[in-house]
Amino acid sequence: MASFFPLFRKITDNILGAEGPVFDSKGNFYMVAPEVEKEKNPAGQILKVDILSGTTEVLCEPVINGDGGIPAGCQTDKHGNIYVADMRLGILLVQPNGDFEQLSAQDSEGHNMQGCNDCAMDYYGNLWVTAPAGEIAPSPYRRSFEEPFGSIYCLTKDRKVVHLDTGIRFPNGIAVIHDKEDKPVKLIVAETPTRLLWSYDILGPGSVRNKTVWGKLPDCDCESGPDGMDFDETGHLLVAHWGSGYIEVFPPTGGEPVQRIKCPFDKPSNLHFKNNSYEVYVTEHTNHGLWSFEWEHKGMAQYCDKH
């Protein structure tokens, strides 16, 4: 398997728990700092970052009924709003001015939401979300790293929250495969402790079936596993392999990686292509930083890019 050694550019660091990189349709860049010092601040932060200077601006620090959030993953819509997967508060909607709301405390069947980690928006405007935490605040905080109670949800375009599946050990990164007519057809979900990537057939908004293994990350002599991911325009899936120092590149059909991208840090946590470009922005937990590099292909268009 070939390795690729790109030139990485460091943008900023000391963003505790750096995660959730995303661009909006205007080129604004956002990310999150979930691991704040609770003695100083009860909630994690959603940040707007100037990718040229590396300066950061706190967009908001979500707190609901006195419980601070742990924001982890982000996506944007065509209006510049940011959908945030939060480990304590579920799914948040953050406006460009920093105003925010918790979209739902319960799913469509009336069950309490679980804490969420990452999200992907399909071309129809549905948001697919991983939920590796226990019930949201005020319930005690717990994670599914050992016990497989992690779940996945779909927030449909009409804001219905559908619980899709459970029994997963820390579901993490998530991505959607579309067909040539831009119809969402497969959901890819990372299960971090097992290093597996699962796929589901998408039947429609909030409906999936046929869970199967889509791919597996290489074994590593350290604690490691798949985290965030993003597609390039050829259909190859770039997956942050946390703990290994690599980004794994999977072919459109899944299976095993066909290429590895070497990072100048050990713990890549997530990645996102800049709109209509070869530039990939990578968050990492070694220095809690943000970096960028150029890939061989442009990124696949996001929902916010579709007009």
HELIX and SHEET records of a PDB file:
HELIX    1   1 TYR A  303  ASP A  305  5                                   3    
SHEET    1   A 5 ALA A   2  PHE A   4  0                                        
SHEET    2   A 5 GLN A 259  LYS A 262  1                                        
SHEET    3   A 5 TYR A 246  PHE A 250 -1                                        
SHEET    4   A 5 LEU A 237  TRP A 242 -1                                        
SHEET    5   A 5 GLY A 225  PHE A 231 -1                                        
SHEET    1   B 4 ARG A   9  THR A  12  0                                        
SHEET    2   B 4 GLY A 289  GLU A 294 -1                                        
SHEET    3   B 4 GLU A 279  GLU A 284 -1                                        
SHEET    4   B 4 PRO A 268  PHE A 273 -1                                        
SHEET    1   C 4 GLU A  19  PHE A  23  0                                        
SHEET    2   C 4 PHE A  29  ALA A  33 -1                                        
SHEET    3   C 4 GLN A  45  VAL A  49 -1                                        
SHEET    4   C 4 THR A  56  CYS A  60 -1                                        
SHEET    1   D 2 VAL A  63  ILE A  64  0                                        
SHEET    2   D 2 ASP A  67  GLY A  68 -1                                        
SHEET    1   E 4 PRO A  71  THR A  76  0                                        
SHEET    2   E 4 ILE A  82  ASP A  86 -1                                        
SHEET    3   E 4 GLY A  90  VAL A  94 -1                                        
SHEET    4   E 4 PHE A 100  GLN A 102 -1                                        
SHEET    1   F 4 ASP A 118  MET A 121  0                                        
SHEET    2   F 4 LEU A 127  ALA A 131 -1                                        
SHEET    3   F 4 GLY A 150  LEU A 155 -1                                        
SHEET    4   F 4 VAL A 161  ILE A 168 -1                                        
SHEET    1   G 4 PRO A 171  HIS A 178  0                                        
SHEET    2   G 4 PRO A 184  GLU A 191 -1                                        
SHEET    3   G 4 LEU A 196  GLY A 204 -1                                        
SHEET    4   G 4 SER A 207  LYS A 216 -1                                        
END                                                                             
